[in-house]
């Protein structure tokens, strides 16, 4: 399993970094298998890092491909309530299909206030930060309950965490680059058995020579995730 953007790819140490499937999977599984090697593995790490547990309340900050896959992960890990923060109707619909029970459109302090209102003033057990901006991180940390956890997988851009605020919040913070290889055998099995279908995040398919348009479409929110075909 590998995600790439070229006709040919050299994989160093492939014997340890790749996972072989038993034969060639049916083409209907290809988008899902591509997703698990990238955005689904990252979304799973967000939920794992935030220690999502059965019966818990989870907030997902970010409605891109990783955020939407984080909804899948939270659902698979048994979360009872999954609140997706999204302002885009098409992404809200997909979040619902993946298992989100609630949608919150507010952001920043308004978003935090809405989460607190929905959780009886307490906050969420786990918050999955899938954006990487200062606003998203602040919103995530302040949406978690005391003793809760934030899993952050959005690559930080000008993010600064107030150490004293974090200290007194009793909120755990963990994340970083996703250990996707660790999750691949399990996620591949889930895709091939139909337990999850993260391939639905690919809502635009283009030939490889139109990769620039694929990125433009995602940047302009015309697509959640582009699938390139060489």
PEHUQUI-V509876 format. One record per backbone hydrogen bond with DSSP energy under -1.0 kcal/mol. NH is the residue of the N-H (numbers start at 0). CO is the residue of the C=O. E is the energy in kcal/mol with one decimal. If there is no record, write none. Layout:
# PEHUQUI-V509876
nh->NH co->CO e->E
nh->NH co->CO e->E
This chain:
# PEHUQUI-V509876
nh->15 co->12 e->-2.1
nh->16 co->12 e->-1.7
nh->17 co->13 e->-2.0
nh->22 co->20 e->-1.6
nh->28 co->25 e->-2.3
nh->29 co->26 e->-1.2
nh->32 co->28 e->-2.6
nh->33 co->29 e->-2.6
nh->34 co->30 e->-2.1
nh->35 co->31 e->-1.9
nh->37 co->34 e->-1.7
nh->39 co->34 e->-2.8
nh->41 co->37 e->-1.9
nh->42 co->38 e->-2.5
nh->43 co->39 e->-2.4
nh->44 co->40 e->-1.8
nh->45 co->41 e->-1.9
nh->46 co->42 e->-1.8
nh->47 co->43 e->-2.5
nh->48 co->44 e->-3.4
nh->49 co->45 e->-1.6
nh->50 co->47 e->-1.4
nh->51 co->46 e->-2.2
nh->54 co->77 e->-3.1
nh->55 co->52 e->-1.9
nh->57 co->80 e->-3.1
nh->58 co->125 e->-2.3
nh->59 co->82 e->-2.9
nh->60 co->127 e->-2.8
nh->67 co->63 e->-2.7
nh->68 co->64 e->-2.0
nh->69 co->65 e->-2.1
nh->70 co->66 e->-1.3
nh->71 co->67 e->-1.4
nh->72 co->68 e->-2.3
nh->73 co->69 e->-2.6
nh->74 co->70 e->-2.3
nh->75 co->71 e->-2.6
nh->76 co->72 e->-2.0
nh->77 co->74 e->-1.6
nh->78 co->73 e->-2.4
nh->79 co->55 e->-1.8
nh->80 co->55 e->-2.0
nh->82 co->57 e->-3.5
nh->83 co->101 e->-2.6
nh->84 co->59 e->-2.4
nh->85 co->103 e->-1.6
nh->91 co->87 e->-2.6
nh->92 co->88 e->-2.2
nh->93 co->89 e->-1.6
nh->94 co->90 e->-2.6
nh->95 co->91 e->-2.4
nh->96 co->92 e->-2.0
nh->97 co->93 e->-1.9
nh->99 co->94 e->-2.7
nh->100 co->81 e->-2.1
nh->101 co->81 e->-1.9
nh->103 co->83 e->-2.5
nh->110 co->106 e->-1.2
nh->111 co->107 e->-2.2
nh->112 co->108 e->-2.6
nh->113 co->109 e->-2.0
nh->114 co->110 e->-2.2
nh->115 co->111 e->-2.6
nh->116 co->112 e->-2.2
nh->117 co->113 e->-2.1
nh->118 co->114 e->-1.2
nh->120 co->115 e->-4.0
nh->121 co->118 e->-1.4
nh->123 co->142 e->-2.9
nh->124 co->56 e->-1.1
nh->125 co->56 e->-1.8
nh->126 co->148 e->-2.4
nh->127 co->58 e->-3.2
nh->128 co->150 e->-2.6
nh->129 co->60 e->-2.6
nh->136 co->132 e->-2.3
nh->137 co->133 e->-2.5
nh->138 co->134 e->-2.5
nh->139 co->135 e->-2.4
nh->140 co->136 e->-2.7
nh->141 co->137 e->-2.0
nh->144 co->123 e->-2.8
nh->146 co->169 e->-1.6
nh->147 co->144 e->-2.7
nh->148 co->124 e->-2.1
nh->149 co->171 e->-3.1
nh->150 co->126 e->-2.6
nh->151 co->173 e->-1.8
nh->152 co->128 e->-2.7
nh->153 co->128 e->-1.2
nh->156 co->131 e->-3.0
nh->165 co->161 e->-2.6
nh->166 co->162 e->-2.5
nh->167 co->163 e->-2.1
nh->171 co->147 e->-2.7
nh->173 co->149 e->-2.4
nh->175 co->151 e->-2.1
nh->179 co->177 e->-1.9
nh->181 co->178 e->-1.3
nh->183 co->179 e->-1.4
nh->186 co->182 e->-2.6
nh->187 co->183 e->-3.1
nh->188 co->184 e->-1.7
nh->189 co->185 e->-2.0
nh->190 co->186 e->-2.1
nh->191 co->187 e->-2.7
nh->192 co->188 e->-1.6
nh->193 co->190 e->-1.2
nh->194 co->189 e->-1.9
nh->195 co->189 e->-1.3
nh->199 co->196 e->-1.5
nh->200 co->197 e->-2.0
nh->201 co->198 e->-1.7
nh->202 co->200 e->-1.2
nh->202 co->224 e->-1.1
nh->203 co->224 e->-1.1
nh->205 co->226 e->-2.4
nh->207 co->228 e->-1.8
nh->209 co->206 e->-2.2
nh->210 co->207 e->-1.4
nh->213 co->209 e->-1.7
nh->214 co->210 e->-2.0
nh->215 co->211 e->-2.2
nh->216 co->212 e->-2.7
nh->217 co->213 e->-1.7
nh->218 co->214 e->-2.7
nh->219 co->215 e->-2.5
nh->220 co->217 e->-1.2
nh->221 co->216 e->-2.8
nh->222 co->216 e->-1.4
nh->226 co->203 e->-3.3
nh->228 co->205 e->-2.3
